[in-house]
Amino acid sequence: MRRFIALAAAVVLAAGLLTGCGGGVVGSSIKRPQVESEELQFQTPAEGDPIAIFNTSAGEVRAVLYPDQASMAVENFTRLAQEGYYNGTSFHRIVSGFVVQGGDASGSGTTGSTIWNNNPYPKEISDQLHHYSGALCAAFSPDENVSGLSQFYFVQSLPEKLDDSLRTQMEQAGVRTEVIEAYDTAGGLPYLDYTDTVFGQIYEGMDVVDTLAQSEVDENGKPVEDVLLNSVTISTYGAADPAPASGSEGASSSASQTSSAAQSTSQTE
């Protein structure tokens, strides 16, 4: 396991989760397979499970949340969403074939917020949750000022089979066969399993994330034109859809909390 974690650290540093440059497949039609797996993230949500509904400029994305496995990440994300923090924000980093990242009300990717007076929370690692394609994850970084805050990303990796070398390393590290097979079918970013927190999984709207991932970006992965997150609505699976908060109110709330987050960041430097 240590060898695989060391590999993960090297790959993450090379990728630069919060600051890396763009790349990947753009403009292609992605066909994602139906994954038959007993892994939690590939199960249909149960009636009453908490969900998040993302209204984006490309359409709607729905993800089930996992409070039992990532309680702090879910609590922080849920309460910020209910307060309107994410409404009217933008996705500040997009790397096609890798991630679609947002959650910073300033739109810069250099700040964020938490419900704990903007203090960060720790990583929550669970063998029940992995960075499969479609995973909803809390972004962490070697830069403590922007780590463990409100930023999140969707894993947008392509449904490609694991290369033989990575599969062998995962097997030697003791990764469960079920996890390896799920990665092999769905695609994902296994080298992030020990660096970031997975706290949800898209069950509807992955095609929207794939569309977002095809946005034109600059050399830092920042979209040339704003890619918007109009609102995030918290609900439960099977319930009637609630009315989302208005974009204008969300933008106002985001702006006020951006100022608060920025002040907190400057105080910790």
FENBEL-V329020 format. One record per residue. N is the residue number from 0. SS is DSSP state (alpha for helix, beta for strand, coil for the rest). OMEGA is omega in whole degrees, 0 to 359 (999 if undefined). Layout:
N|SS|OMEGA  N|SS|OMEGA
This chain:
0|coil|181  1|alpha|181  2|alpha|180  3|alpha|177  4|alpha|178  5|alpha|176  6|alpha|180  7|alpha|181  8|alpha|180  9|alpha|181  10|alpha|181  11|alpha|178  12|alpha|178  13|alpha|182  14|alpha|180  15|coil|189  16|coil|183  17|coil|188  18|coil|184  19|coil|181  20|coil|184  21|coil|179  22|coil|175  23|coil|183  24|coil|180  25|coil|172  26|coil|180  27|coil|176  28|coil|185  29|coil|177  30|coil|183  31|coil|183  32|coil|170  33|coil|185  34|coil|176  35|coil|184  36|coil|176  37|coil|179  38|coil|186  39|alpha|187  40|alpha|180  41|alpha|177  42|coil|175  43|coil|179  44|coil|178  45|coil|177  46|coil|178  47|coil|177  48|coil|178  49|beta|179  50|beta|174  51|beta|179  52|beta|181  53|beta|175  54|beta|184  55|beta|180  56|coil|178  57|coil|182  58|beta|187  59|beta|177  60|beta|179  61|beta|180  62|beta|173  63|beta|182  64|beta|185  65|coil|181  66|coil|180  67|coil|182  68|coil|183  69|coil|190  70|alpha|184  71|alpha|179  72|alpha|180  73|alpha|181  74|alpha|180  75|alpha|182  76|alpha|184  77|alpha|183  78|alpha|175  79|alpha|179  80|alpha|181  81|alpha|177  82|coil|179  83|coil|184  84|coil|186  85|coil|186  86|coil|179  87|coil|178  88|beta|180  89|beta|172  90|coil|189  91|coil|180  92|beta|179  93|beta|176  94|beta|183  95|coil|183  96|coil|182  97|coil|183  98|beta|167  99|beta|192  100|beta|177  101|beta|176  102|coil|175  103|coil|185  104|coil|178  105|coil|181  106|coil|185  107|coil|184  108|coil|183  109|coil|180  110|coil|182  111|coil|184  112|coil|169  113|coil|179  114|coil|181  115|coil|179  116|coil|179  117|coil|174  118|coil|182  119|coil|176  120|coil|185  121|coil|174  122|coil|176  123|coil|184  124|coil|180  125|coil|177  126|coil|177  127|coil|184  128|coil|183  129|coil|184  130|coil|174  131|beta|174  132|coil|181  133|coil|178  134|beta|174  135|beta|191  136|beta|172  137|beta|184  138|coil|175  139|coil|185  140|coil|174  141|coil|177  142|coil|186  143|alpha|182  144|alpha|180  145|alpha|184  146|coil|178  147|coil|180  148|coil|186  149|coil|184  150|coil|180  151|beta|174  152|beta|170  153|beta|173  154|beta|184  155|coil|181  156|coil|183  157|coil|179  158|coil|181  159|coil|178  160|coil|176  161|coil|175  162|coil|187  163|alpha|182  164|alpha|180  165|alpha|178  166|alpha|180  167|alpha|180  168|alpha|178  169|alpha|178  170|alpha|181  171|alpha|180  172|coil|178  173|coil|177  174|coil|183  175|coil|180  176|alpha|181  177|alpha|179  178|alpha|180  179|alpha|181  180|alpha|178  181|alpha|176  182|alpha|183  183|alpha|181  184|alpha|187  185|alpha|190  186|coil|179  187|beta|185  188|coil|186  189|alpha|181  190|alpha|176  191|alpha|184  192|coil|182  193|coil|183  194|coil|182  195|coil|180  196|beta|170  197|beta|180  198|beta|178  199|beta|179  200|beta|177  201|beta|174  202|beta|178  203|beta|177  204|coil|177  205|alpha|177  206|alpha|177  207|alpha|178  208|alpha|177  209|alpha|177  210|alpha|177  211|alpha|183  212|coil|180  213|coil|178  214|coil|177  215|coil|183  216|beta|176  217|coil|185  218|coil|179  219|coil|181  220|coil|179  221|coil|180  222|beta|179  223|coil|173  224|coil|184  225|coil|173  226|coil|196  227|beta|167  228|beta|185  229|beta|180  230|beta|169  231|beta|181  232|beta|179  233|beta|181  234|beta|175  235|beta|182  236|coil|180  237|coil|180  238|coil|174  239|coil|182  240|coil|175  241|coil|176  242|coil|180  243|coil|174  244|coil|182  245|coil|180  246|alpha|183  247|alpha|179  248|alpha|179  249|alpha|180  250|alpha|179  251|alpha|179  252|alpha|181  253|alpha|183  254|alpha|181  255|alpha|181  256|alpha|175  257|alpha|179  258|alpha|179  259|alpha|181  260|alpha|181  261|alpha|178  262|alpha|179  263|alpha|180  264|alpha|182  265|alpha|181  266|alpha|182  267|alpha|182  268|coil|999
